[in-house]
Amino acid sequence: TVRMALANSLNMPAVRTLAAVGIPNVLTTAENLGVANLGAHARGAGLSLTLGSVAIPLWQMAQAYNVVANGGVFRPLASILAIADAQGNTLYRYQPPAGVRVIAPQYAYLMTSILSDNDARVPEFGSITPLHLGNPGDPITAPAAVKTGTSQDFKDNLTIGYTPNLLTATWVGNPDDSPMVNVEGVDGAGPIWHDLMEWTLQHKHLPVENFAVPRGIVLAHVSSSGYLADANTAWP
């Protein structure tokens, strides 16, 4: 299923999806999410584009995930929230612009649902990972949608994830672009993401919330056969 493929970072389903929808459509969607300047280099990458063959700045990745976290609404990230003088007078305060919807809220929720499904990622990652906020002994238990990434030769690894009120993007690698030794996103960037998220949720007193389910989403039990469950079937 798409849920199992995305939750477990399986490569072949991603390549097949890119082949089915076409590179131009993927680039258009990426630009709508705030990933800019991919250009001809991305088009020349072919199907490897979906496996990370084109470098994207971390802040643009955070921007793209922020759209999904906002239910499909694009709002540009802001680096400076306020400026004050030596006397404490506010000279500038950031005013969030009106958002622009670039993804249907139902599609955004489905992606959030997949990325926050700890059970779905068990085959590849196991049941206890840094991708879950609230492991045994941790102070916070919060629903979190999260995705890892690892580049070829272990030069870069990423973990990006969010709760309904907080998003964190983390990168781990060597500053001279040399490879690391078998360090993947879940092992390198994952623990940093986990600790930053839990510390912030706890010390900034952010409420622990569930992801809102938009209209048009139907929640139902599905049996192990893949069909709707009834009184005579079981579901996992």
Secondary structure, DSSP 8 states (H G I E B T S, - for coil): -HHHHHHTT-HHHHHHHHHHH-HHHHHHHHHHTT----HHHHHHTGGGGGGT-S---HHHHHHHHHHHHTTSEE----S--EEE-TT--EEEE------EE-S-HHHHHHHHHHHT-TTTTHHHH-SS-TTSBT-TT-S--B--EEEEEE-GGGSEEEEEEEETTEEEEEEEE-TT----SS--TTTTHHHHHHHHHHHHHHHTT---------TT-----B-TTSSB--TT----
